Amino acid sequence: MEDQSPVIPEADWRQELAMVLPVDCFPAGYDDLAAVLLRKHAPSHLLWRLSGLPRARAFGSLQELFDCLEHSQVSSPNSYVGHPY
């Protein structure tokens, strides 16, 4: 059976994240950001994006968060091939 998951273009996840995370949630660490996403029922691919963040770091702004995410070593959720188990 072929995977029918939508492919999220790289630029779109930034726009989605910016729409979900309010400016007043910063400064925030991973746990705070993940809680906001869960509270707002954000798509799981946004939460997945945050999974590569350092747990002890607080981000002062959305731009700081984007900078860290762009430099993280986590690959795109759409690039995974194979069975997770």
Secondary structure as GFF3:
##gff-version 3
##sequence-region A 1 85
A	DSSP	alpha_helix	10	20	.	.	.	ID=ss1
A	DSSP	three_ten_helix	23	25	.	.	.	ID=ss2
A	DSSP	beta_strand	28	29	.	.	.	ID=ss3
A	DSSP	alpha_helix	30	39	.	.	.	ID=ss4
A	DSSP	alpha_helix	44	50	.	.	.	ID=ss5
A	DSSP	beta_strand	58	59	.	.	.	ID=ss6
A	DSSP	alpha_helix	62	71	.	.	.	ID=ss7
A	DSSP	three_ten_helix	77	79	.	.	.	ID=ss8
###
